[in-house]
Amino acid sequence: MAKFFYNKKELRFDKKKFSFWRALLVVGKYVFFSLLVAVIYYAIFALFFNTEREKQLIAEGDYMKREYERMKEQVEIVGSVIDGLETRDRQIYNDIFQSAPPTYMTGRDSGRMDLSAIYEEDEDDLIWNVNIRASRLESISRRINNSIENINHRLGAGESDWTSIPSIIPVKGFSIARTGASVGQKFSPFYKTLRDHTGFDIMSPVGTEVLATASGTVTMVSRQTTAWGRRIEITHPGGIVTTYSHLQEIMVKKGQKVKQSDVIGRVGNSGTSFAPHLHYEVIVDGNYVDPINYFFADITPMAYQEMMMIALSTGQSMD
């Protein structure tokens, strides 16, 4: 619509003409408001609508977050397994050699002197520090020699019977995939509640040969129809007892002497058993311990770690 203005001199209405700058200002306003509207529309679209690429990136971010949490849990499990390995190694060393493992120099400063520090030290201080370090090394050397002499004495006297330690897996043809629940609070398949699980479940076919994990004497043979079913108890030197439950067949009798790796029975499904398996226990001085910690002579460290992770993550027992 055209605009007019009143001409006072000539007493009439004249059509208003736009100058170049005024026309440029009007065009500029239209351009500015158009850009402003476009920016507002883009902001609203960006806030409330995602492109396919953005959706893909969000999904990848969520997946990486879940993987991070899963890996974090696995790291914690591995850390606990490593702590268990250290405890197990100390126990094994103590059981076999009746002494603590040599922990000197482990995780500590090696005691080596920095050459730059030596050049800066006064002669008297240097001699004093060398004497202190020499005394420390002599003390460590004496401890090492005493430990070696103690080990040699026990080995020479034959006090340690390696076969009296339950250090092998109690079934033939074992594979890591057969690992079941170990010691701890586990979900019972019969009572549907958490219960104390006192042993290690090894899933095996009916008839699989069961081995004595250490030399000893059969102190109990039970043929119940409930609970542990057909069960064998073997007593070993050093206050160690092992039990083998849910057997199909018992091939030893009470009072019989057995050696490590002797076949004492066959895997079954007797008693209160959810599926064919062997429930194996290790009892030390009346306390139930994790049998997996004693399998050091039968599996590699990597296999032990994998077995421990499966046993820890298995929440349901088989009995």
N, C-alpha and C positions, 0 to 999 in steps of 0.2 A: 504494500500500500504506500502510495506517495505521501510525503509529508510537506505541509505548507507553513509559511510564517507570514505575519501581518506586517506590511510595509507602511510605516507611519507617514513617511514623506508623501507617498503617492496614494495613500489610503486604499490599499488593495492587498489581496493575498497572493503572494508569489510562491512558486514551487521551490522547495528547498533543494539545493544542490549539494552533493557530497564531494568533499575534497578527497584527494588521493590518500592523505594520511588518515582521514576519518574512515574511508573505505578499507584501508589496510588494518585499522584498529578493529573494525567489525569482523573482518575475515579472521583476524587473530583470535578474537573472542570465540568465534565458532570453532576454530581449530582447537583452542585450549580446552573448551568444554567437551568437545568430542573425544580428545585424548583422555580427559579426566574420567569420562564415562567408560571408555575402553579399559582404563586401569582398574576401575571399580569392578567391572564385570570380570576381568581376569583374576582379581584378588578373590572375589566370591567363588569363582570356578576352582581356583587353586586350593581354597580352604575346604570346600565341601565336595569336590570331585577329584579323583585321582586318575592319572593316565595309566595305560597298561604298563609302562616302564616303572612308574612309581609303585603300582601294585606289586610288581615283581620284586622291586627293591625292598618293600615292606615285608613281603613274604620271606625273602632271603634273610632279612634282619631278624624276624621272629624265629626262623629255623636256626640261625647261628646262636641266638640267645638260648634256645632249648638245648642245643648241642653243648654250649658252654656249661650250662647247669649239669648236664649229664656227665661231661668230662670232669667237672669239679667233684661230683660224687665219686667217680672212678678213681680220681687222684686221692681222695680221702680214704677209699678202700685200700688202694695200693699202699698208702702210708701206714695204715693199720696192719697190713700184711707184712710190711718191712719191719715194723716194730715187733710183730709176732715172730718173725724170722730171727731177729736179734735175741729175743728172749729164748727162743728154742735153741739157738746155737750156744747160748750161755749154759742152758740146762744140759744139753748134750755133753758139752765139755766138762761140766761138773760131774755128770753121771759116769763118764768114762774115765776121766783122769783125777776125779775127786779134788779139783782145784779150780779157781776162777780163771777165765781166759785172760791172756796177756793183753791188757788194754793200754799199756804204756805207749806213748808217742802217737796214739790214735786220736786224731782231731785236735792235737795240741801243736804248739810251736816246736819245730824240730830242734830248736836250740842252736842252730847254726849262727855264727857271728857274721855281722855285716862288715865287709872290709873297710868301708868308709868310717864306720864307728870305731874300728880298731885303730885306724890312723889318727883319729881325733882323741883317743883316750890317752891319759897319762900312763907312764910305764908302770907305776905301782898299781893303779887301778886295773890295768890290763892283766897283770900277773894275778891279782886277786880274783878277777872274773874267770880267768882260765882255771884257777884252782877250784872255784865253785863248780864250774862246768865239769871238770874232771871228776870231782867227787860225785856229782849227780850221775855221770856215766858209769862210774864204778858201782854205784848202788843199783842201777838198772841192770848192769851186767851180772851182778850177784843174783838178782831175782830171776833173770833168765836161766842162769846155770842151775839154780835150785829147782826151777820148774822142769828143766830138761832132765835133771837127775831123778826127780820124783817120777816123771813119766817113764824113764828107762827102768827104774826100779820096779814099778808096777807092771810094766810090760814083761820084764824079765821074770818076775815072780809069778806071772800068770794070774794075777788077781782079777783082771778084767776079762770076762767072757762075753765076747761081742754078740754071740747068739742069744744071750739072755735078755737083750734089749729088744722090744717089739718094733723093729725098724723096717719091716716089709709090709706090703699090702696083703691083706688076708684072703684074696681071691685070685684065681688064675685067670690070665687073659684080661686084666683090668685095663680100662680106657678112661680117659678124663670125662668122657660123656656120661659115664655111669656114676659120677659123683652126686651124692644126695646131701641132705641136711647134716650138719655137724652139731657139736655141743652148743646148747643155748636155749632160749625161749623160741619154740617153733609151734606152728599151727597144727593141731591134731586133726587128721582127716576123719576121725570117728567122733570126737567130742566137739569139734568146731570151735575150740578155744585154744589160747596159748598155754602150752605146758612145757615143763622142763624136759629137754631132750638130752640124754646123758651119753650119747654115742655118735657114731658116724654111720650113715646109711649108704650102702653100696648096692646099687641096682644091678642085679645079675639074673640070668635065666635060671630056672629051676634045674638043679643038678650040677651047677658049677662047683668045682672043687674048692673047699675052704681050707686055708693053710694056717698052721700055727705061726704066729708072727714072731715068736721067740721060744727058746727052749724052756721047759718047765714041767710042772706036774699037774695033771688033770685033777682038780679038787672038787668039781661038781659036774654032774650030768643030769639034766632035767628034761622030762618029756611031757610038758604041760600041753593042754589043748587050747588054753587062752594065754593072755599076757605075752610073755616072751616065747612061747611055744617050745620047740626043741632047742635046748640051750647048753652050751659048754662053757665051763670056767676053768682057766689055766692060771696057776700061780707061778710067778717067776721070781728069781732072786732080786733083792733090793726093794722089797715091798711093792712090787708091780703085779697087777692082776689084769688079765684080758678076758673078755667074754664074747661069745659068738651066738647070736640068737636068730630065731625064725628058721631053723634048719629043716631040711627035708629028711636028712639022714645023719645019724651020729656014728662015727667010725672009731671012737675011742671009748674007754671006760674009766671010771673014777680010780685014781691012784696010779694011772699009767704015766710013764715018763715019755715026753714027746720032745722032738728037736725042732729047731726053726725050719720052716718050709714043709714039715710033715703034713700030709693030708689028714684032717681030723673030721671032716664031714662034707655035706653038700648043701648048697643054697636051696632054700625052700620058701614056703609061704605059711608056715605053721603059726599058731597063736593068733594074736591080734595084729595082723599084718595087712596093710592096704594093697600090697602087690609083692611079687617075689623080690626079695632083697636080703642082704645080710646086715643086721644091726651089730656093729662092732664097737666095743668099749675098751678103754684103757683106764685103769684105776691105780693111782699112785698114793700109797699111804692112806687109803680110804677116800681119796678125793678123785672125782671124775675129771679127766683132762681131755683135751682135744686130740684124738688119735692121729690127725693129719700131721701134727707136729713131730711124730715119730717115724714118718715115712722117708726119712732122709737117705736111707740106704737103697731105696727102690725107685726113686724118681729124680729127675733133674730139677734144678732150681726153678726153671721156667714152668715146668709141669706142676711143681709144687705151688707156685704163685697162682697159676690158672685154677688149680683144684681148690685152693683156699678162697679165691674170689667167688667161685661157683657155690661152695659150701656156705659162705657168708650171705650170699644173695638168695639162697633157697630158704623160703619161709615156712615150708610145710614138711613135716616128717612123714615117714612111711609107716609109722606104728603109733 
